[in-house]
Amino acid sequence: MKNVVLLCLVLFVLPGVTQNSTPNATAPVASGELETVLTQMDRASATFKSAQASLEWDNYQKVVDETDKQHGKVYFRRNGNDAEAMFDITAPDPKQVLFKSGKLMLYNPRIDQITEYEMAKNKTDVEAFLSLGFGARGHDLLKSFQVQMAGWENVDGAKTAKLELRALSPKVRSMFTEFVLWIDPQRDVPLRQQVMEPSGDYWLSHYSGFKLGEKIPDSLFSINKTGHTKVVKPQ
């Protein structure tokens, strides 16, 4: 469950603190290859509607030198100004993480419980961070991160731009030292994402088999709860 908790931190803790980060006016200006990549992302973002892909999570824990692997699907779509995302983990321990209607919901079928977080106050910021790499405008990254172009790498046969991000907010940097994105700028999607912690732990997401722009059934953005599912709402 550690990587799911980390995902939640990324989705609803970071947005709450990044809005108080260094003002946009002081954000670094991109140039050279980085500027080209961000411009390509901006262009692709203008027509981006949805994405679905297979997902593999590798959660590395340095203290025990072990990697926990999980597999599933990710679904992301934009509905007007709203964004919705579902991380449907199918193995080895099924679970679901859903962001929808300003709420973040974690469903653990083993105990048949949903932990629900109300994100209305930070809804816009959450959506901006949630879309990081999925149809996001490239230049928007500069609002909350120092972005460095670390070269080009081939991932699953696609040429990707490796972007290294460090948060402008000291509070965020104390939790996550670096974010790395392997972006296909033509499609404006990440094939890999890595989040690193000060402890040396990290989680690495690998996305494959992308389907872009297709209509995704509403049922895939719903928790598979039962008639006895308990809902917990932390304060």
C-alpha positions in Angstrom: 0.0 0.0 0.0 3.0 2.3 0.4 3.0 3.4 -3.3 -0.7 4.1 -3.2 -0.2 6.3 -0.1 2.6 8.1 -2.0 0.4 8.5 -5.0 -2.2 10.2 -2.7 0.4 12.5 -1.3 1.4 13.5 -4.8 -2.3 14.1 -5.8 -3.6 16.0 -2.8 -0.7 17.2 -0.6 1.5 18.7 -3.4 -1.3 20.8 -4.9 -2.0 22.4 -1.6 1.5 23.6 -1.2 2.5 24.4 -4.8 0.0 27.2 -5.0 2.2 29.1 -2.6 5.4 28.4 -4.5 7.7 30.9 -6.0 5.7 33.3 -8.2 5.5 32.4 -11.9 7.4 35.5 -12.8 10.5 34.1 -11.2 10.2 30.6 -12.8 13.1 29.7 -15.1 12.6 30.3 -18.8 13.0 27.4 -21.1 15.4 27.4 -24.1 16.9 25.1 -26.7 15.6 21.5 -26.8 13.6 22.0 -23.6 11.7 24.9 -25.2 11.0 22.7 -28.3 9.7 19.9 -26.1 7.4 22.1 -24.0 6.1 23.8 -27.2 5.3 20.4 -28.7 3.4 19.4 -25.5 1.5 22.7 -25.6 0.4 21.9 -29.1 -0.7 18.3 -28.4 -2.5 19.5 -25.2 -4.8 21.7 -27.2 -6.6 18.6 -28.7 -6.0 16.1 -25.9 -9.2 14.5 -24.6 -8.5 11.1 -23.0 -5.9 8.4 -22.4 -5.9 4.8 -21.3 -3.0 2.5 -20.8 -1.6 -0.5 -19.0 0.2 0.5 -15.8 3.1 -1.1 -13.9 4.2 0.4 -10.6 7.6 -0.4 -9.1 8.0 0.8 -5.5 11.6 0.5 -4.4 12.3 0.6 -0.6 16.0 1.3 0.0 16.2 0.1 3.6 15.3 -3.5 2.6 16.5 -3.2 -1.0 13.3 -4.6 -2.3 10.9 -3.6 -5.1 7.2 -4.1 -4.9 5.6 -4.5 -8.3 1.9 -3.8 -9.1 0.0 -4.0 -12.4 -3.2 -2.6 -13.7 -4.8 0.0 -15.9 -5.0 3.8 -15.9 -7.8 5.9 -17.4 -7.7 9.6 -17.7 -10.1 12.0 -19.4 -11.1 15.7 -19.5 -14.7 16.7 -19.4 -14.8 20.4 -20.1 -12.7 22.0 -17.4 -12.8 18.9 -15.2 -10.3 16.1 -15.1 -11.0 12.5 -14.0 -8.5 9.7 -13.4 -8.8 6.1 -12.3 -5.9 3.9 -11.3 -7.3 0.3 -11.3 -4.7 -2.0 -9.8 -5.4 -5.7 -10.5 -2.3 -7.5 -9.2 -1.0 -8.7 -6.9 -3.4 -6.9 -4.5 -6.5 -5.3 -6.2 -7.3 -1.7 -5.3 -8.6 1.4 -7.0 -7.6 5.0 -6.7 -10.2 7.4 -8.3 -10.1 11.2 -8.7 -13.5 12.5 -9.7 -15.8 15.5 -8.9 -13.2 17.0 -6.7 -12.8 13.9 -4.5 -9.9 11.5 -4.2 -11.1 7.9 -3.3 -9.0 4.9 -2.3 -10.9 1.6 -2.4 -9.4 -1.4 -0.7 -11.6 -4.4 -1.6 -9.9 -6.7 0.9 -11.6 -4.8 3.7 -14.4 -3.4 1.5 -13.6 0.2 2.4 -13.4 3.5 0.6 -11.2 6.3 2.1 -12.6 9.5 0.6 -10.8 12.9 0.6 -12.7 16.0 -0.3 -10.5 18.1 -2.6 -13.0 20.9 -3.5 -10.8 23.7 -2.1 -7.8 22.7 -4.1 -9.7 21.1 -7.1 -8.0 23.2 -9.8 -4.5 22.6 -8.4 -5.2 18.9 -8.0 -6.3 18.6 -11.6 -3.2 20.5 -12.8 -0.9 18.1 -10.9 -3.0 15.0 -11.8 -2.6 15.8 -15.5 1.2 16.0 -15.2 2.3 14.3 -18.4 -1.3 13.4 -19.5 -2.2 16.1 -21.9 -0.7 18.8 -19.8 0.7 22.1 -21.3 4.4 21.9 -21.2 5.0 25.4 -20.2 2.7 25.0 -17.2 5.4 22.8 -15.6 7.5 25.9 -15.2 5.0 27.3 -12.8 5.7 24.8 -10.0 9.0 23.2 -11.0 12.6 23.8 -12.1 12.7 21.8 -15.3 15.8 20.4 -16.9 16.1 18.6 -20.2 18.2 15.4 -19.5 18.4 14.2 -23.1 16.4 11.8 -25.3 15.8 8.1 -24.5 14.1 5.3 -26.3 11.2 3.8 -24.3 9.2 1.0 -25.9 10.3 2.0 -29.3 9.3 5.7 -28.8 11.6 8.7 -28.7 11.0 10.3 -25.3 12.3 13.5 -23.8 13.7 12.9 -20.3 12.7 15.8 -18.1 14.0 16.2 -14.5 11.8 18.3 -12.3 12.5 19.8 -8.9 9.7 21.5 -7.0 10.0 25.3 -6.3 8.3 24.8 -3.0 10.7 23.9 -0.1 7.9 21.9 1.6 7.5 19.7 -1.5 11.2 19.3 -1.9 11.4 18.0 1.7 9.0 15.2 0.7 10.1 14.5 -2.8 13.5 15.3 -4.0 12.9 14.9 -7.7 10.4 13.9 -10.4 11.5 12.5 -13.7 9.3 12.2 -16.7 10.0 10.3 -19.9 7.6 12.3 -22.2 6.5 11.5 -25.8 6.0 15.2 -26.7 4.2 14.4 -29.9 1.4 12.6 -28.0 1.9 14.5 -24.8 1.9 11.4 -22.6 4.5 9.9 -20.2 5.8 6.5 -20.9 7.6 6.5 -17.5 7.3 8.7 -14.4 9.6 8.5 -11.3 9.1 10.1 -7.9 12.1 10.1 -5.5 12.1 10.6 -1.8 14.9 11.9 0.4 15.2 8.4 2.0 16.3 6.9 -1.4 12.9 5.2 -1.9 11.1 5.8 -5.1 8.2 4.6 -7.3 8.5 4.2 -11.0 5.4 4.1 -13.2 5.6 2.5 -16.7 2.7 3.1 -19.1 2.2 1.1 -22.3 -0.4 0.3 -24.9 -1.8 3.8 -25.0 -5.2 4.5 -26.5 -5.7 8.2 -27.0 -8.8 10.2 -27.8 -11.2 7.3 -27.5 -14.4 7.5 -25.5 -14.0 5.8 -22.2 -17.1 4.3 -20.6 -18.4 6.1 -17.5 -18.3 2.8 -15.7 -14.5 2.8 -15.7 -14.6 5.9 -13.6 -16.6 4.3 -10.8 -15.5 2.4 -7.7 -16.4 -1.3 -7.8 -18.0 -1.2 -4.4 -20.5 -3.6 -2.8 -23.7 -3.2 -0.9 -21.6 -3.3 2.3 -18.8 -1.0 1.4 -17.8 1.3 4.2 -16.9 4.9 3.4 -14.4 6.7 5.7 -13.8 10.4 5.4 -10.7 11.6 7.3 -10.8 15.1 8.6 
